[in-house]
Amino acid sequence: MTLSFGSAGRSPRLIILLAAGMILLSLTAISCRQVTDPASKVALNAAGTVDECIAACNTAAAQRVFQQQKVHNVLIFLAKGDPAKITAENSRFQAALAAIEADRLACIAQCHHAGGATAGR
């Protein structure tokens, strides 16, 4: 399928429709996993090490940052230079990054407390 920008007004609509679809898909994937969702936690199995757990936390956080960056880029594009929309999106993006970092640190803290140790009990 080729997009030609010479057609009478249909291409910009198609681009906006595709961008909106990408945003919806990205936001759906991101919003389905909340901070307290146990499915988003990295588990340390009996054979795993703390280092492997920390690496898994870092990988999961990096994937979430990558997804947020894609959403951010699309929303900035759709802002079309409107300073208010750009400022709002930048604020949303920074808050999302802060939440991801907090989740990453909590995940790493879990790695240090995972396992079957009984602490002398």
Biopython code that builds the backbone (N, CA, C, O; Angstrom):
import numpy as np
from Bio.PDB.StructureBuilder import StructureBuilder

atoms = [
    (1, "MET", "N", (0.852, -1.178, 0.000)),
    (1, "MET", "CA", (0.000, 0.000, 0.000)),
    (1, "MET", "C", (0.891, 1.232, 0.000)),
    (1, "MET", "O", (1.785, 1.343, 0.839)),
    (2, "THR", "N", (0.673, 2.127, -0.892)),
    (2, "THR", "CA", (1.462, 3.355, -0.979)),
    (2, "THR", "C", (0.577, 4.541, -0.620)),
    (2, "THR", "O", (-0.577, 4.635, -1.037)),
    (3, "LEU", "N", (1.149, 5.428, 0.155)),
    (3, "LEU", "CA", (0.439, 6.658, 0.487)),
    (3, "LEU", "C", (0.942, 7.755, -0.421)),
    (3, "LEU", "O", (2.147, 7.977, -0.543)),
    (4, "SER", "N", (0.024, 8.428, -1.047)),
    (4, "SER", "CA", (0.415, 9.542, -1.909)),
    (4, "SER", "C", (-0.172, 10.806, -1.312)),
    (4, "SER", "O", (-1.373, 10.877, -1.051)),
    (5, "PHE", "N", (0.657, 11.787, -1.100)),
    (5, "PHE", "CA", (0.205, 13.019, -0.486)),
    (5, "PHE", "C", (-0.449, 13.959, -1.493)),
    (5, "PHE", "O", (-0.849, 15.066, -1.134)),
    (6, "GLY", "N", (-0.559, 13.538, -2.726)),
    (6, "GLY", "CA", (-1.146, 14.394, -3.745)),
    (6, "GLY", "C", (-2.646, 14.270, -3.848)),
    (6, "GLY", "O", (-3.274, 15.090, -4.518)),
    (7, "SER", "N", (-3.262, 13.260, -3.200)),
    (7, "SER", "CA", (-4.701, 13.101, -3.322)),
    (7, "SER", "C", (-5.416, 14.202, -2.555)),
    (7, "SER", "O", (-4.843, 14.825, -1.661)),
    (8, "ALA", "N", (-6.648, 14.429, -2.906)),
    (8, "ALA", "CA", (-7.398, 15.593, -2.418)),
    (8, "ALA", "C", (-7.812, 15.436, -0.961)),
    (8, "ALA", "O", (-8.964, 15.098, -0.690)),
    (9, "GLY", "N", (-6.907, 15.671, -0.020)),
    (9, "GLY", "CA", (-7.255, 15.749, 1.379)),
    (9, "GLY", "C", (-7.436, 14.427, 2.110)),
    (9, "GLY", "O", (-7.722, 14.433, 3.308)),
    (10, "ARG", "N", (-7.281, 13.311, 1.443)),
    (10, "ARG", "CA", (-7.515, 12.035, 2.123)),
    (10, "ARG", "C", (-6.283, 11.573, 2.886)),
    (10, "ARG", "O", (-6.423, 10.912, 3.916)),
    (11, "SER", "N", (-5.112, 11.890, 2.430)),
    (11, "SER", "CA", (-3.902, 11.423, 3.099)),
    (11, "SER", "C", (-3.717, 11.992, 4.497)),
    (11, "SER", "O", (-3.382, 11.229, 5.403)),
    (12, "PRO", "N", (-3.912, 13.272, 4.725)),
    (12, "PRO", "CA", (-3.778, 13.773, 6.098)),
    (12, "PRO", "C", (-4.753, 13.090, 7.051)),
    (12, "PRO", "O", (-4.408, 12.803, 8.197)),
    (13, "ARG", "N", (-5.952, 12.833, 6.584)),
    (13, "ARG", "CA", (-6.918, 12.127, 7.434)),
    (13, "ARG", "C", (-6.439, 10.721, 7.740)),
    (13, "ARG", "O", (-6.569, 10.247, 8.868)),
    (14, "LEU", "N", (-5.889, 10.058, 6.747)),
    (14, "LEU", "CA", (-5.386, 8.710, 6.932)),
    (14, "LEU", "C", (-4.221, 8.695, 7.915)),
    (14, "LEU", "O", (-4.134, 7.809, 8.764)),
    (15, "ILE", "N", (-3.338, 9.661, 7.802)),
    (15, "ILE", "CA", (-2.197, 9.755, 8.713)),
    (15, "ILE", "C", (-2.680, 10.003, 10.139)),
    (15, "ILE", "O", (-2.190, 9.375, 11.078)),
    (16, "ILE", "N", (-3.629, 10.907, 10.305)),
    (16, "ILE", "CA", (-4.172, 11.187, 11.632)),
    (16, "ILE", "C", (-4.879, 9.964, 12.190)),
    (16, "ILE", "O", (-4.755, 9.665, 13.377)),
    (17, "LEU", "N", (-5.616, 9.255, 11.349)),
    (17, "LEU", "CA", (-6.305, 8.037, 11.780)),
    (17, "LEU", "C", (-5.301, 6.973, 12.200)),
    (17, "LEU", "O", (-5.494, 6.313, 13.221)),
    (18, "LEU", "N", (-4.235, 6.797, 11.432)),
    (18, "LEU", "CA", (-3.211, 5.820, 11.792)),
    (18, "LEU", "C", (-2.489, 6.224, 13.074)),
    (18, "LEU", "O", (-2.217, 5.375, 13.923)),
    (19, "ALA", "N", (-2.180, 7.504, 13.225)),
    (19, "ALA", "CA", (-1.520, 7.979, 14.445)),
    (19, "ALA", "C", (-2.424, 7.775, 15.653)),
    (19, "ALA", "O", (-1.964, 7.346, 16.711)),
    (20, "ALA", "N", (-3.704, 8.080, 15.498)),
    (20, "ALA", "CA", (-4.645, 7.883, 16.599)),
    (20, "ALA", "C", (-4.748, 6.403, 16.956)),
    (20, "ALA", "O", (-4.841, 6.048, 18.131)),
    (21, "GLY", "N", (-4.731, 5.549, 15.950)),
    (21, "GLY", "CA", (-4.751, 4.106, 16.194)),
    (21, "GLY", "C", (-3.514, 3.650, 16.955)),
    (21, "GLY", "O", (-3.608, 2.822, 17.861)),
    (22, "MET", "N", (-2.350, 4.188, 16.585)),
    (22, "MET", "CA", (-1.112, 3.839, 17.291)),
    (22, "MET", "C", (-1.170, 4.298, 18.739)),
    (22, "MET", "O", (-0.748, 3.577, 19.643)),
    (23, "ILE", "N", (-1.690, 5.489, 18.957)),
    (23, "ILE", "CA", (-1.799, 6.009, 20.323)),
    (23, "ILE", "C", (-2.732, 5.126, 21.135)),
    (23, "ILE", "O", (-2.409, 4.738, 22.257)),
    (24, "LEU", "N", (-3.877, 4.814, 20.574)),
    (24, "LEU", "CA", (-4.844, 3.986, 21.283)),
    (24, "LEU", "C", (-4.250, 2.624, 21.621)),
    (24, "LEU", "O", (-4.406, 2.135, 22.740)),
    (25, "LEU", "N", (-3.577, 2.021, 20.668)),
    (25, "LEU", "CA", (-2.949, 0.727, 20.903)),
    (25, "LEU", "C", (-1.875, 0.819, 21.971)),
    (25, "LEU", "O", (-1.801, -0.038, 22.852)),
    (26, "SER", "N", (-1.042, 1.847, 21.903)),
    (26, "SER", "CA", (0.023, 2.020, 22.889)),
    (26, "SER", "C", (-0.542, 2.296, 24.273)),
    (26, "SER", "O", (-0.083, 1.716, 25.257)),
    (27, "LEU", "N", (-1.532, 3.176, 24.357)),
    (27, "LEU", "CA", (-2.108, 3.499, 25.656)),
    (27, "LEU", "C", (-2.839, 2.307, 26.255)),
    (27, "LEU", "O", (-2.830, 2.119, 27.471)),
    (28, "THR", "N", (-3.468, 1.504, 25.411)),
    (28, "THR", "CA", (-4.137, 0.304, 25.895)),
    (28, "THR", "C", (-3.130, -0.659, 26.485)),
    (28, "THR", "O", (-3.356, -1.220, 27.557)),
    (29, "ALA", "N", (-2.034, -0.851, 25.804)),
    (29, "ALA", "CA", (-1.008, -1.766, 26.304)),
    (29, "ALA", "C", (-0.393, -1.248, 27.590)),
    (29, "ALA", "O", (-0.073, -2.028, 28.487)),
    (30, "ILE", "N", (-0.226, 0.061, 27.685)),
    (30, "ILE", "CA", (0.405, 0.645, 28.863)),
    (30, "ILE", "C", (-0.573, 0.705, 30.031)),
    (30, "ILE", "O", (-0.213, 0.369, 31.158)),
    (31, "SER", "N", (-1.801, 1.129, 29.771)),
    (31, "SER", "CA", (-2.739, 1.339, 30.872)),
    (31, "SER", "C", (-3.288, 0.037, 31.436)),
    (31, "SER", "O", (-3.856, 0.040, 32.527)),
    (32, "CYS", "N", (-3.135, -1.062, 30.732)),
    (32, "CYS", "CA", (-3.633, -2.335, 31.248)),
    (32, "CYS", "C", (-2.777, -2.841, 32.391)),
    (32, "CYS", "O", (-3.234, -3.678, 33.171)),
    (33, "ARG", "N", (-1.565, -2.365, 32.513)),
    (33, "ARG", "CA", (-0.675, -2.852, 33.556)),
    (33, "ARG", "C", (-0.456, -1.730, 34.557)),
    (33, "ARG", "O", (0.298, -0.793, 34.296)),
    (34, "GLN", "N", (-1.117, -1.831, 35.703)),
    (34, "GLN", "CA", (-1.007, -0.799, 36.707)),
    (34, "GLN", "C", (0.144, -1.108, 37.650)),
    (34, "GLN", "O", (0.677, -2.217, 37.668)),
    (35, "VAL", "N", (0.511, -0.110, 38.427)),
    (35, "VAL", "CA", (1.655, -0.230, 39.318)),
    (35, "VAL", "C", (1.485, -1.380, 40.298)),
    (35, "VAL", "O", (2.454, -2.078, 40.596)),
    (36, "THR", "N", (0.280, -1.593, 40.804)),
    (36, "THR", "CA", (0.064, -2.618, 41.816)),
    (36, "THR", "C", (-0.277, -3.983, 41.227)),
    (36, "THR", "O", (-0.579, -4.916, 41.971)),
    (37, "ASP", "N", (-0.233, -4.110, 39.927)),
    (37, "ASP", "CA", (-0.567, -5.368, 39.276)),
    (37, "ASP", "C", (0.532, -6.390, 39.518)),
    (37, "ASP", "O", (1.660, -6.185, 39.071)),
    (38, "PRO", "N", (0.233, -7.506, 40.224)),
    (38, "PRO", "CA", (1.273, -8.497, 40.506)),
    (38, "PRO", "C", (1.829, -9.150, 39.233)),
    (38, "PRO", "O", (2.933, -9.696, 39.247)),
    (39, "ALA", "N", (1.079, -9.096, 38.151)),
    (39, "ALA", "CA", (1.572, -9.697, 36.911)),
    (39, "ALA", "C", (2.739, -8.913, 36.328)),
    (39, "ALA", "O", (3.502, -9.444, 35.520)),
    (40, "SER", "N", (2.882, -7.663, 36.728)),
    (40, "SER", "CA", (3.984, -6.854, 36.190)),
    (40, "SER", "C", (5.242, -6.963, 37.043)),
    (40, "SER", "O", (6.276, -6.393, 36.696)),
    (41, "LYS", "N", (5.165, -7.672, 38.128)),
    (41, "LYS", "CA", (6.329, -7.836, 38.998)),
    (41, "LYS", "C", (7.243, -8.918, 38.431)),
    (41, "LYS", "O", (6.785, -9.853, 37.774)),
    (42, "VAL", "N", (8.518, -8.780, 38.688)),
    (42, "VAL", "CA", (9.496, -9.769, 38.265)),
    (42, "VAL", "C", (9.696, -10.726, 39.424)),
    (42, "VAL", "O", (10.009, -10.298, 40.535)),
    (43, "ALA", "N", (9.521, -12.009, 39.180)),
    (43, "ALA", "CA", (9.656, -12.998, 40.251)),
    (43, "ALA", "C", (11.050, -13.611, 40.215)),
    (43, "ALA", "O", (11.607, -13.857, 39.145)),
    (44, "LEU", "N", (11.595, -13.850, 41.382)),
    (44, "LEU", "CA", (12.884, -14.519, 41.501)),
    (44, "LEU", "C", (12.595, -15.984, 41.807)),
    (44, "LEU", "O", (12.102, -16.311, 42.887)),
    (45, "ASN", "N", (12.898, -16.855, 40.868)),
    (45, "ASN", "CA", (12.623, -18.264, 41.115)),
    (45, "ASN", "C", (13.746, -18.873, 41.943)),
    (45, "ASN", "O", (14.761, -18.223, 42.192)),
    (46, "ALA", "N", (13.569, -20.110, 42.365)),
    (46, "ALA", "CA", (14.523, -20.758, 43.257)),
    (46, "ALA", "C", (15.913, -20.848, 42.626)),
    (46, "ALA", "O", (16.916, -20.809, 43.338)),
    (47, "ALA", "N", (15.981, -20.969, 41.302)),
    (47, "ALA", "CA", (17.272, -21.112, 40.634)),
    (47, "ALA", "C", (17.882, -19.766, 40.257)),
    (47, "ALA", "O", (19.041, -19.705, 39.846)),
    (48, "GLY", "N", (17.110, -18.682, 40.395)),
    (48, "GLY", "CA", (17.583, -17.362, 39.980)),
    (48, "GLY", "C", (18.475, -16.730, 41.022)),
    (48, "GLY", "O", (18.492, -17.144, 42.181)),
    (49, "THR", "N", (19.209, -15.732, 40.603)),
    (49, "THR", "CA", (20.067, -14.994, 41.515)),
    (49, "THR", "C", (19.539, -13.581, 41.655)),
    (49, "THR", "O", (18.687, -13.147, 40.880)),
    (50, "VAL", "N", (20.041, -12.876, 42.633)),
    (50, "VAL", "CA", (19.649, -11.484, 42.829)),
    (50, "VAL", "C", (20.054, -10.664, 41.607)),
    (50, "VAL", "O", (19.304, -9.792, 41.167)),
    (51, "ASP", "N", (21.237, -10.942, 41.058)),
    (51, "ASP", "CA", (21.687, -10.206, 39.872)),
    (51, "ASP", "C", (20.755, -10.424, 38.687)),
    (51, "ASP", "O", (20.470, -9.487, 37.942)),
    (52, "GLU", "N", (20.280, -11.653, 38.508)),
    (52, "GLU", "CA", (19.349, -11.936, 37.409)),
    (52, "GLU", "C", (18.032, -11.222, 37.632)),
    (52, "GLU", "O", (17.424, -10.719, 36.687)),
    (53, "CYS", "N", (17.587, -11.176, 38.882)),
    (53, "CYS", "CA", (16.346, -10.485, 39.216)),
    (53, "CYS", "C", (16.476, -8.993, 38.918)),
    (53, "CYS", "O", (15.582, -8.395, 38.319)),
    (54, "ILE", "N", (17.584, -8.398, 39.334)),
    (54, "ILE", "CA", (17.809, -6.971, 39.087)),
    (54, "ILE", "C", (17.871, -6.698, 37.582)),
    (54, "ILE", "O", (17.327, -5.701, 37.108)),
    (55, "ALA", "N", (18.525, -7.573, 36.843)),
    (55, "ALA", "CA", (18.595, -7.409, 35.387)),
    (55, "ALA", "C", (17.198, -7.468, 34.780)),
    (55, "ALA", "O", (16.888, -6.712, 33.860)),
    (56, "ALA", "N", (16.350, -8.367, 35.292)),
    (56, "ALA", "CA", (14.976, -8.469, 34.785)),
    (56, "ALA", "C", (14.187, -7.194, 35.117)),
    (56, "ALA", "O", (13.388, -6.731, 34.303)),
    (57, "CYS", "N", (14.408, -6.633, 36.299)),
    (57, "CYS", "CA", (13.745, -5.371, 36.669)),
    (57, "CYS", "C", (14.154, -4.256, 35.711)),
    (57, "CYS", "O", (13.317, -3.490, 35.233)),
    (58, "ASN", "N", (15.451, -4.182, 35.440)),
    (58, "ASN", "CA", (15.964, -3.143, 34.544)),
    (58, "ASN", "C", (15.435, -3.319, 33.127)),
    (58, "ASN", "O", (15.106, -2.339, 32.458)),
    (59, "THR", "N", (15.351, -4.560, 32.668)),
    (59, "THR", "CA", (14.836, -4.835, 31.320)),
    (59, "THR", "C", (13.366, -4.443, 31.219)),
    (59, "THR", "O", (12.945, -3.816, 30.247)),
    (60, "ALA", "N", (12.588, -4.820, 32.238)),
    (60, "ALA", "CA", (11.156, -4.484, 32.229)),
    (60, "ALA", "C", (10.969, -2.965, 32.223)),
    (60, "ALA", "O", (10.116, -2.446, 31.502)),
    (61, "ALA", "N", (11.763, -2.257, 33.022)),
    (61, "ALA", "CA", (11.660, -0.795, 33.058)),
    (61, "ALA", "C", (12.047, -0.187, 31.715)),
    (61, "ALA", "O", (11.395, 0.741, 31.238)),
    (62, "ALA", "N", (13.098, -0.706, 31.111)),
    (62, "ALA", "CA", (13.539, -0.178, 29.811)),
    (62, "ALA", "C", (12.461, -0.373, 28.747)),
    (62, "ALA", "O", (12.258, 0.497, 27.900)),
    (63, "GLN", "N", (11.774, -1.509, 28.792)),
    (63, "GLN", "CA", (10.699, -1.753, 27.824)),
    (63, "GLN", "C", (9.552, -0.771, 28.030)),
    (63, "GLN", "O", (8.969, -0.280, 27.063)),
    (64, "ARG", "N", (9.232, -0.488, 29.276)),
    (64, "ARG", "CA", (8.163, 0.470, 29.560)),
    (64, "ARG", "C", (8.565, 1.876, 29.124)),
    (64, "ARG", "O", (7.733, 2.614, 28.596)),
    (65, "VAL", "N", (9.817, 2.258, 29.334)),
    (65, "VAL", "CA", (10.292, 3.576, 28.898)),
    (65, "VAL", "C", (10.195, 3.672, 27.374)),
    (65, "VAL", "O", (9.772, 4.698, 26.841)),
    (66, "PHE", "N", (10.587, 2.605, 26.676)),
    (66, "PHE", "CA", (10.526, 2.586, 25.214)),
    (66, "PHE", "C", (9.085, 2.801, 24.746)),
    (66, "PHE", "O", (8.845, 3.576, 23.820)),
    (67, "GLN", "N", (8.125, 2.119, 25.381)),
    (67, "GLN", "CA", (6.724, 2.283, 25.005)),
    (67, "GLN", "C", (6.247, 3.708, 25.277)),
    (67, "GLN", "O", (5.548, 4.299, 24.454)),
    (68, "GLN", "N", (6.623, 4.256, 26.427)),
    (68, "GLN", "CA", (6.233, 5.623, 26.746)),
    (68, "GLN", "C", (6.837, 6.619, 25.767)),
    (68, "GLN", "O", (6.195, 7.604, 25.404)),
    (69, "GLN", "N", (8.066, 6.366, 25.339)),
    (69, "GLN", "CA", (8.718, 7.265, 24.388)),
    (69, "GLN", "C", (7.960, 7.273, 23.062)),
    (69, "GLN", "O", (7.802, 8.324, 22.440)),
    (70, "LYS", "N", (7.491, 6.101, 22.631)),
    (70, "LYS", "CA", (6.714, 6.034, 21.389)),
    (70, "LYS", "C", (5.417, 6.829, 21.522)),
    (70, "LYS", "O", (5.064, 7.595, 20.626)),
    (71, "VAL", "N", (4.713, 6.653, 22.629)),
    (71, "VAL", "CA", (3.469, 7.384, 22.846)),
    (71, "VAL", "C", (3.762, 8.886, 22.896)),
    (71, "VAL", "O", (3.044, 9.685, 22.293)),
    (72, "HIS", "N", (4.807, 9.257, 23.608)),
    (72, "HIS", "CA", (5.191, 10.670, 23.730)),
    (72, "HIS", "C", (5.460, 11.282, 22.352)),
    (72, "HIS", "O", (4.994, 12.382, 22.056)),
    (73, "ASN", "N", (6.201, 10.576, 21.525)),
    (73, "ASN", "CA", (6.517, 11.101, 20.191)),
    (73, "ASN", "C", (5.262, 11.343, 19.366)),
    (73, "ASN", "O", (5.148, 12.358, 18.679)),
    (74, "VAL", "N", (4.324, 10.412, 19.434)),
    (74, "VAL", "CA", (3.088, 10.561, 18.664)),
    (74, "VAL", "C", (2.271, 11.733, 19.200)),
    (74, "VAL", "O", (1.742, 12.530, 18.425)),
    (75, "LEU", "N", (2.167, 11.837, 20.522)),
    (75, "LEU", "CA", (1.371, 12.917, 21.095)),
    (75, "LEU", "C", (1.996, 14.288, 20.825)),
    (75, "LEU", "O", (1.275, 15.263, 20.612)),
    (76, "ILE", "N", (3.309, 14.370, 20.833)),
    (76, "ILE", "CA", (3.970, 15.637, 20.484)),
    (76, "ILE", "C", (3.691, 15.980, 19.023)),
    (76, "ILE", "O", (3.431, 17.138, 18.698)),
    (77, "PHE", "N", (3.742, 14.993, 18.150)),
    (77, "PHE", "CA", (3.432, 15.205, 16.738)),
    (77, "PHE", "C", (2.004, 15.720, 16.581)),
    (77, "PHE", "O", (1.758, 16.657, 15.822)),
    (78, "LEU", "N", (1.065, 15.104, 17.300)),
    (78, "LEU", "CA", (-0.338, 15.498, 17.183)),
    (78, "LEU", "C", (-0.619, 16.860, 17.830)),
    (78, "LEU", "O", (-1.649, 17.473, 17.549)),
    (79, "ALA", "N", (0.280, 17.335, 18.688)),
    (79, "ALA", "CA", (0.104, 18.649, 19.299)),
    (79, "ALA", "C", (0.270, 19.769, 18.274)),
    (79, "ALA", "O", (-0.203, 20.885, 18.491)),
    (80, "LYS", "N", (0.924, 19.482, 17.183)),
    (80, "LYS", "CA", (1.097, 20.425, 16.071)),
    (80, "LYS", "C", (1.605, 21.788, 16.521)),
    (80, "LYS", "O", (1.134, 22.826, 16.056)),
    (81, "GLY", "N", (2.574, 21.772, 17.433)),
    (81, "GLY", "CA", (3.193, 23.017, 17.857)),
    (81, "GLY", "C", (2.432, 23.810, 18.897)),
    (81, "GLY", "O", (2.902, 24.869, 19.314)),
    (82, "ASP", "N", (1.265, 23.336, 19.335)),
    (82, "ASP", "CA", (0.478, 24.038, 20.344)),
    (82, "ASP", "C", (1.225, 23.976, 21.678)),
    (82, "ASP", "O", (1.369, 22.896, 22.250)),
    (83, "PRO", "N", (1.703, 25.123, 22.184)),
    (83, "PRO", "CA", (2.514, 25.126, 23.413)),
    (83, "PRO", "C", (1.815, 24.498, 24.623)),
    (83, "PRO", "O", (2.454, 23.805, 25.415)),
    (84, "ALA", "N", (0.524, 24.733, 24.767)),
    (84, "ALA", "CA", (-0.213, 24.177, 25.912)),
    (84, "ALA", "C", (-0.256, 22.654, 25.837)),
    (84, "ALA", "O", (-0.058, 21.973, 26.843)),
    (85, "LYS", "N", (-0.515, 22.121, 24.641)),
    (85, "LYS", "CA", (-0.570, 20.666, 24.477)),
    (85, "LYS", "C", (0.813, 20.043, 24.672)),
    (85, "LYS", "O", (0.946, 18.971, 25.262)),
    (86, "ILE", "N", (1.829, 20.722, 24.172)),
    (86, "ILE", "CA", (3.194, 20.207, 24.318)),
    (86, "ILE", "C", (3.596, 20.201, 25.794)),
    (86, "ILE", "O", (4.189, 19.235, 26.273)),
    (87, "THR", "N", (3.277, 21.269, 26.506)),
    (87, "THR", "CA", (3.600, 21.343, 27.937)),
    (87, "THR", "C", (2.867, 20.257, 28.709)),
    (87, "THR", "O", (3.455, 19.602, 29.569)),
    (88, "ALA", "N", (1.593, 20.060, 28.409)),
    (88, "ALA", "CA", (0.805, 19.022, 29.086)),
    (88, "ALA", "C", (1.387, 17.638, 28.799)),
    (88, "ALA", "O", (1.498, 16.809, 29.702)),
    (89, "GLU", "N", (1.753, 17.393, 27.564)),
    (89, "GLU", "CA", (2.318, 16.088, 27.207)),
    (89, "GLU", "C", (3.672, 15.884, 27.863)),
    (89, "GLU", "O", (3.971, 14.789, 28.340)),
    (90, "ASN", "N", (4.493, 16.928, 27.893)),
    (90, "ASN", "CA", (5.791, 16.802, 28.565)),
    (90, "ASN", "C", (5.618, 16.473, 30.044)),
    (90, "ASN", "O", (6.375, 15.675, 30.598)),
    (91, "SER", "N", (4.634, 17.080, 30.676)),
    (91, "SER", "CA", (4.353, 16.794, 32.093)),
    (91, "SER", "C", (3.887, 15.354, 32.267)),
    (91, "SER", "O", (4.337, 14.665, 33.182)),
    (92, "ARG", "N", (2.989, 14.893, 31.396)),
    (92, "ARG", "CA", (2.504, 13.515, 31.462)),
    (92, "ARG", "C", (3.653, 12.534, 31.284)),
    (92, "ARG", "O", (3.754, 11.535, 31.997)),
    (93, "PHE", "N", (4.510, 12.834, 30.329)),
    (93, "PHE", "CA", (5.645, 11.964, 30.024)),
    (93, "PHE", "C", (6.611, 11.894, 31.207)),
    (93, "PHE", "O", (7.068, 10.810, 31.568)),
    (94, "GLN", "N", (6.924, 13.035, 31.809)),
    (94, "GLN", "CA", (7.828, 13.044, 32.966)),
    (94, "GLN", "C", (7.227, 12.269, 34.137)),
    (94, "GLN", "O", (7.944, 11.554, 34.837)),
    (95, "ALA", "N", (5.922, 12.403, 34.356)),
    (95, "ALA", "CA", (5.256, 11.656, 35.428)),
    (95, "ALA", "C", (5.310, 10.153, 35.145)),
    (95, "ALA", "O", (5.519, 9.354, 36.058)),
    (96, "ALA", "N", (5.122, 9.776, 33.891)),
    (96, "ALA", "CA", (5.192, 8.352, 33.522)),
    (96, "ALA", "C", (6.599, 7.813, 33.762)),
    (96, "ALA", "O", (6.761, 6.708, 34.279)),
    (97, "LEU", "N", (7.615, 8.587, 33.387)),
    (97, "LEU", "CA", (8.997, 8.151, 33.618)),
    (97, "LEU", "C", (9.294, 8.023, 35.109)),
    (97, "LEU", "O", (9.984, 7.094, 35.527)),
    (98, "ALA", "N", (8.778, 8.949, 35.908)),
    (98, "ALA", "CA", (8.991, 8.883, 37.358)),
    (98, "ALA", "C", (8.326, 7.642, 37.942)),
    (98, "ALA", "O", (8.890, 6.990, 38.820)),
    (99, "ALA", "N", (7.131, 7.312, 37.460)),
    (99, "ALA", "CA", (6.430, 6.114, 37.937)),
    (99, "ALA", "C", (7.196, 4.845, 37.547)),
    (99, "ALA", "O", (7.294, 3.907, 38.338)),
    (100, "ILE", "N", (7.730, 4.825, 36.342)),
    (100, "ILE", "CA", (8.514, 3.669, 35.893)),
    (100, "ILE", "C", (9.749, 3.504, 36.763)),
    (100, "ILE", "O", (10.088, 2.387, 37.155)),
    (101, "GLU", "N", (10.423, 4.607, 37.070)),
    (101, "GLU", "CA", (11.619, 4.539, 37.912)),
    (101, "GLU", "C", (11.267, 4.064, 39.320)),
    (101, "GLU", "O", (11.997, 3.261, 39.900)),
    (102, "ALA", "N", (10.159, 4.550, 39.872)),
    (102, "ALA", "CA", (9.729, 4.100, 41.201)),
    (102, "ALA", "C", (9.426, 2.600, 41.183)),
    (102, "ALA", "O", (9.788, 1.879, 42.113)),
    (103, "ASP", "N", (8.767, 2.138, 40.131)),
    (103, "ASP", "CA", (8.478, 0.698, 39.998)),
    (103, "ASP", "C", (9.769, -0.105, 39.876)),
    (103, "ASP", "O", (9.889, -1.186, 40.452)),
    (104, "ARG", "N", (10.733, 0.423, 39.125)),
    (104, "ARG", "CA", (12.008, -0.279, 38.949)),
    (104, "ARG", "C", (12.728, -0.432, 40.288)),
    (104, "ARG", "O", (13.248, -1.502, 40.606)),
    (105, "LEU", "N", (12.753, 0.647, 41.064)),
    (105, "LEU", "CA", (13.416, 0.597, 42.365)),
    (105, "LEU", "C", (12.697, -0.350, 43.328)),
    (105, "LEU", "O", (13.340, -1.064, 44.098)),
    (106, "ALA", "N", (11.364, -0.354, 43.281)),
    (106, "ALA", "CA", (10.593, -1.277, 44.119)),
    (106, "ALA", "C", (10.850, -2.724, 43.698)),
    (106, "ALA", "O", (10.952, -3.616, 44.539)),
    (107, "CYS", "N", (10.950, -2.940, 42.416)),
    (107, "CYS", "CA", (11.240, -4.274, 41.886)),
    (107, "CYS", "C", (12.612, -4.741, 42.377)),
    (107, "CYS", "O", (12.761, -5.882, 42.813)),
    (108, "ILE", "N", (13.597, -3.873, 42.306)),
    (108, "ILE", "CA", (14.949, -4.220, 42.752)),
    (108, "ILE", "C", (14.947, -4.509, 44.256)),
    (108, "ILE", "O", (15.629, -5.425, 44.715)),
    (109, "ALA", "N", (14.188, -3.733, 45.010)),
    (109, "ALA", "CA", (14.095, -3.978, 46.452)),
    (109, "ALA", "C", (13.504, -5.362, 46.722)),
    (109, "ALA", "O", (13.914, -6.044, 47.662)),
    (110, "GLN", "N", (12.546, -5.770, 45.901)),
    (110, "GLN", "CA", (11.945, -7.102, 46.033)),
    (110, "GLN", "C", (12.987, -8.183, 45.771)),
    (110, "GLN", "O", (12.956, -9.237, 46.405)),
    (111, "CYS", "N", (13.900, -7.934, 44.852)),
    (111, "CYS", "CA", (14.941, -8.913, 44.533)),
    (111, "CYS", "C", (15.788, -9.222, 45.764)),
    (111, "CYS", "O", (16.198, -10.364, 45.974)),
    (112, "HIS", "N", (16.043, -8.219, 46.558)),
    (112, "HIS", "CA", (16.885, -8.395, 47.735)),
    (112, "HIS", "C", (16.164, -9.130, 48.858)),
    (112, "HIS", "O", (16.800, -9.673, 49.761)),
    (113, "HIS", "N", (14.823, -9.146, 48.797)),
    (113, "HIS", "CA", (14.042, -9.804, 49.836)),
    (113, "HIS", "C", (13.407, -11.104, 49.351)),
    (113, "HIS", "O", (12.704, -11.770, 50.112)),
    (114, "ALA", "N", (13.646, -11.468, 48.098)),
    (114, "ALA", "CA", (13.057, -12.686, 47.546)),
    (114, "ALA", "C", (13.847, -13.899, 48.005)),
    (114, "ALA", "O", (14.992, -13.794, 48.444)),
    (115, "GLY", "N", (13.214, -15.030, 47.894)),
    (115, "GLY", "CA", (13.908, -16.263, 48.241)),
    (115, "GLY", "C", (13.309, -16.890, 49.489)),
    (115, "GLY", "O", (12.363, -16.357, 50.070)),
    (116, "GLY", "N", (13.854, -18.002, 49.891)),
    (116, "GLY", "CA", (13.267, -18.774, 50.978)),
    (116, "GLY", "C", (13.972, -18.596, 52.305)),
    (116, "GLY", "O", (13.790, -19.420, 53.202)),
    (117, "ALA", "N", (14.762, -17.563, 52.466)),
    (117, "ALA", "CA", (15.469, -17.369, 53.731)),
    (117, "ALA", "C", (14.481, -17.122, 54.851)),
    (117, "ALA", "O", (13.450, -16.477, 54.661)),
    (118, "THR", "N", (14.811, -17.643, 56.021)),
    (118, "THR", "CA", (13.897, -17.487, 57.151)),
    (118, "THR", "C", (14.424, -16.496, 58.172)),
    (118, "THR", "O", (13.777, -16.263, 59.193)),
    (119, "ALA", "N", (15.577, -15.912, 57.920)),
    (119, "ALA", "CA", (16.175, -14.904, 58.808)),
    (119, "ALA", "C", (16.306, -15.430, 60.230)),
    (119, "ALA", "O", (15.997, -14.723, 61.189)),
    (120, "GLY", "N", (16.760, -16.665, 60.366)),
    (120, "GLY", "CA", (17.042, -17.226, 61.673)),
    (120, "GLY", "C", (15.835, -17.817, 62.378)),
    (120, "GLY", "O", (15.935, -18.275, 63.516)),
    (121, "ARG", "N", (14.686, -17.808, 61.695)),
    (121, "ARG", "CA", (13.499, -18.387, 62.339)),
    (121, "ARG", "C", (13.453, -19.859, 62.146)),
    (121, "ARG", "O", (12.525, -20.515, 62.619)),
]
sb = StructureBuilder()
sb.init_structure("model")
sb.init_model(0)
sb.init_chain("A")
sb.init_seg("    ")
for serial, (resi, resn, name, xyz) in enumerate(atoms, 1):
    if name == "N":
        sb.init_residue(resn, " ", resi, " ")
    sb.init_atom(name, np.array(xyz, "f"), 0.0, 1.0, " ", f" {name:<3s}", serial, name[0])
structure = sb.get_structure()
